[in-house]
Amino acid sequence: MIRGEIWWARPSLVGGSRKRRPFVIVSNDVFHRNTAYPKVLAVHVTTALHEKGPFPWEVELPRGAAGLGYRSTIKCGEVYTLLKADLEELCGALTREQLATVDGCLLLALGLPR
């Protein structure tokens, strides 16, 4: 796995949900190469769109981007720690430009300086 890839996963989330969902991998590739470290950081991708457009900490993707079948929103305000074992299938990868936009939204969501 590589930072910026979108993976399908069924992690156990709050409330016990195990629904299959897409997640963008946002942790450093150093974590991914370390076979002794079982986790990654990821942000949730959803097809739920806001009428007035995305929040400043969200990134909209057109249908077909990174292998997604629907217009989607990357919710950078929802960062998860997932087990690598929960990642089931590679969906696709963001472009450099899309990943740069995600990075900016993560800075905003986490309150980090630019």
Secondary structure, 3 states (H helix, E strand, C coil): CCCCEEEEECCCCHHHCCCCEEEEECCCHHHHHCCCCCEEEEEEEECCCCCCCCCCCEEEECCCHHHCCCCEEEEEEEEEEEEHHHEEEEEEECCHHHHHHHHHHHHHHHCCCC
